[in-house]
Amino acid sequence: MRRRIAALIRYEEIFDADTTFDLSEPGPGGGTLRHSLVDLGGGFALHPFQMPEPTGYEGGSMQMGKRGHIDHLALKVDDEERLQEVRRRLVKAGASDGTITDFGAIRLVSFKDPDGMEGEVARWTDSKRVLGFHERKQETWQD
């Protein structure tokens, strides 16, 4: 826990980043899952997770080309109209089932790219409250 807090503080200090939320909630299979959103500005953010149990990928590597994979990407859109348009295009391309997940402060639609990597298209809302995984709402695609 101490290491994660230090990493968030480092991003805040070095990049003038702002941690917009830091949540702890029940993790998959027990324990406590902690995750934060670190706004780096210009539409870029980090969403680090601290898992309750080791996943086997903790070691990582600093060697280029052997660092492992990024869990997923999130691409920001500016408004609901754009989120709906990208959602429609993702469904048409067969890259998404079109379900929008609403976390209060963030609404997103997930997709898989041609290499199988998961991604999200996200819109930040005016809400200051971030809903936990157990509180999230889902809107299925209605063709």
Secondary structure as the mmCIF struct_conf table of DSSP 4:
data_model
#
loop_
_struct_conf.conf_type_id
_struct_conf.id
_struct_conf.beg_label_comp_id
_struct_conf.beg_label_asym_id
_struct_conf.beg_label_seq_id
_struct_conf.end_label_comp_id
_struct_conf.end_label_asym_id
_struct_conf.end_label_seq_id
HELX_RH_AL_P HELX_RH_AL_P1 ARG A 2 PHE A 15
STRN STRN1 ASP A 18 PRO A 26
HELX_LH_PP_P HELX_LH_PP_P1 GLY A 27 GLY A 27
TURN_TY1_P TURN_TY1_P1 PRO A 28 GLY A 29
BEND BEND1 GLY A 30 GLY A 31
STRN STRN2 THR A 32 GLY A 41
TURN_TY1_P TURN_TY1_P2 GLY A 42 GLY A 43
STRN STRN3 PHE A 44 LEU A 46
STRN STRN4 PHE A 49 GLN A 50
BEND BEND2 PRO A 52 GLU A 53
BEND BEND3 GLY A 56 GLY A 56
BEND BEND4 GLY A 59 GLY A 59
BEND BEND5 GLN A 63 GLN A 63
TURN_TY1_P TURN_TY1_P3 MET A 64 GLY A 65
BEND BEND6 ARG A 67 ARG A 67
BEND BEND7 ASP A 71 ASP A 71
STRN STRN5 HIS A 72 LYS A 76
BEND BEND8 ASP A 78 ASP A 79
HELX_RH_AL_P HELX_RH_AL_P2 GLU A 80 LYS A 92
TURN_TY1_P TURN_TY1_P4 ALA A 93 GLY A 94
BEND BEND9 ALA A 95 ALA A 95
HELX_LH_PP_P HELX_LH_PP_P2 THR A 99 THR A 99
STRN STRN6 ILE A 100 ASP A 102
STRN STRN7 GLY A 104 GLY A 104
BEND BEND10 ALA A 105 ALA A 105
STRN STRN8 ILE A 106 LYS A 112
TURN_TY1_P TURN_TY1_P5 PRO A 114 ASP A 115
BEND BEND11 GLY A 116 GLY A 116
STRN STRN9 GLU A 118 TRP A 124
BEND BEND12 ASP A 126 ASP A 126
HELX_LH_PP_P HELX_LH_PP_P3 ARG A 129 ARG A 129
STRN STRN10 VAL A 130 VAL A 130
HELX_LH_PP_P HELX_LH_PP_P4 LEU A 131 GLY A 132
TURN_TY1_P TURN_TY1_P6 PHE A 133 GLU A 135
STRN STRN11 LYS A 137 GLU A 139
#
